[in-house]
Amino acid sequence: MLSTRLLTKRYGSLTAVEDLDLEVGSGELFGFLGPNGAGKTTTIKMLVGLLRPTSGNARVAGVDILAEPERAKARIGYVPDAATLYEKLSAREFLEFSGDLYHVERRLRDRRIEALLKLFDLHDRGNDFLSGYSRGMRQKVSLAAALLHDPQVLFLDEPTVGLDPQSARQMKDILQDFVREGKTVFFSTHILEIAERMCTRLAIINHGRLVAIGSLQELRHIVGQDGQSLEQIFLELTGSREDDVSAVLRGLEE
Amino acid sequence: MFLNQTIRSRKPGRIAGTIVSAAIIVIAWSWEAIITWVGVQASQRAPLQLDTVHLLSLAFLGYTGVLVFSSLVFSLNALLLNPDLDLLLAAPRPVESVLAGRMVVQILRLLLLSLVFTLPALLVLAIASHNFLIPALFATLYLLYPVSVVVIISLLSLLLVRFIPVGRGREIVTLFGVILALGINLLNFLFNPALRDPGFARRPGVPPSLPDVPAASATWLPSGWAGRSAAAILRGDWPVALEWALVLLAVSAVIFAAGTILSGRLYLAGWIQAVPPRRRRLPGLRAPRLSGPLPLLSPVLASIVIKDWRMRTRDVAQLVRFMMPVVLIFIIFGLRFGGLRSAVRSLGEGPAPAMVGLIPAWILLFSLSISLGLTAVSLEGKSIWIYAVSPNTTLRLLQGKCWSTAVPTAFLVGLVALTAEILIRPGWLWAATAVLLAVAQAVTVTTLMVGIGAVFARFDWTDTRRMLNPIGAFIGVGLFAVITGGSALLLGISLALASATRFPLISTWLAAMTVSIGGAVAVAILGLLIGNERLRGLELG
């Protein structure tokens, strides 16, 4: 459903993503992990067509995103981190606009909007301006907009940030229902517990390079220690150590 | 810091813009110095009996109006929008010192602004009168005079902000800024003697005069103290200058101290705690909603048009920017209506009065094409990603933007043109062609501005005042001038051609119109294509 080949993004002398090779199949809930600045958001933005790769290629839902961007985008849903929405529109108006952009037939669009607003407990606030929404509510509206046109691949960048536990659980259920229909979810997160519980496969990226890819068991095998948590595997593979943090904190106290 | 950032940015456009801006400032200063020098020489050759105390007091009183508005905008901005204030107030420093610091910053900014506008003139006066203390002493007056206004307005802002809901702060600040600009222009139009004469007729022998406010130089007003001190500085009377400056200093110091303490008390009493946001919502199903498809437009284009108009009409600041030129046109031409109409009607019937009658529509077109067309693409702001990830081309976005700006602009311009032609009565044929020309040019010029706006689009703005790129505005204004000049030239040629060759005037006229509109269409399409190329290369990293 999703594949990249030597996907690279450079900004002058800075390499944000380098030679990324990924394969994600249908029905997978794929977690994309990495420290801050590793290149997760850059990768997702290349895959949804917001950034042009410096080299390499990517196919999403069987379509080359570079050669046929409009055709690929019609099959993609995208939820960015801290989405900036149209403040002067209500949630309902924004979803109507989003549905029109994705050429969803009008009656179907309206039915889906009502269903999604009910699903995300936003039905009573559907006519309120987005400027009055909290971050979590905006995240829900963004997800609703991404699901409105029934995409085949869903890209989410830090989807659970700002969500209360109930909403985070609700999102998890929605994503799992989504992949059960044979579709694909590709999401980045810092919250390793969520990735550990939800994802069928994971990839870890560091300094723009793919460090490891596979199921949790396969990652444990790479590190060479069975029974380790994802957090321990992540820290091992990205070279982060608790000792370094303690040393910095001790330095501040002196 | 600005110069350092500009140089380090290594952006040729930014560096060139800074150099050009600096050059403009130098030219303006030179011009001011020359005018002042000429005035000094003239006054030495033909001395005038002027009440300098009253004149300078009047100037300071006029300055007070600017101080009130600018202080209000600054204070509201600091209280509602500037995150620095929250950090400072959370720091282990007295609240009074933080609030006093804000007021001092504002006073220093006003001092610098005053010097930017008047320093060349002061230097020339100092050289001409061999009185080299003039700039320094005037700077002292510029420092002291705003204190009482800034303090009073800061206190009023603390009271006012309580009633401004959270989330509306940016709109309110922008609205005040727009009102300030509108107010200054309107006052200039109403009171500037060069603009106050009715129609084109001047009464011979009567010089234009400034409006007078006798109380400006009263001894109980700060403008009177500042005016007396300034007049004494100019004539070199140091004791009198010092006396009135000390009065100003003493009163300013007392007001500053009292204002600082009161501000601290107001703040600590929770006076500016955030007002719970009112839930802004639409009337709901009972109210008519624009939800059906627009005729002639595909759903994507219709949704862009509807979305844009919702955004423009629901943002108070944007709505004011859109309505301001329309209102100004009505005020300016309404006040001069009688004289203008009789002057144009005296030209009789024909293409010339029909074209002269288009002037209000043309001015409106200039304002709307700049304010709507140039900002059409930038209106997306940081939400541009929503369109960018959708399965639609950038050309479709531009088409939607053209529909959402050109149609209302053409409608308003056409309405004004039609009204003017009905009142002027240049002949129905000429009136019809004039209105047709106005509507056609409105569509093409606005489309051109959309294209230019796409080339210079800004998506990182949070304040609507930053939507418009100055370079894009400069180019837009320049192209508008070219189109206007080109159209006028073509129409003039058509008149000359008709009289020289005996072709029917209507034929040459229509030919000129066709070429004019055709040329504008070609330029507009080119602008759109260039804008499209720029948007296609846009990366939203």
Interface residues (C-beta under 8 A of the other chain):
Chain A: Y11 T42 K45 V48 G49 L50 L51 R52 P69 E70 R71 A72 K73 A74 I76 Y78 P80 A83 T84 L85 Y86 K88 L89 S90 E93 E96 F97 S98 D100 L101 Y102 H103 R106 N127 D128 F129 S131 G132 A145
Chain B: G167 P277 R279 R280 R281 L282 G284 S291 P293 P299 V300 A302 S303 I306 K307 R310 M311 R314 D315 G381 K382 S383 W385 I386 Y387 A388 V389 S390 P391 N392 T393 E539 L540 G541
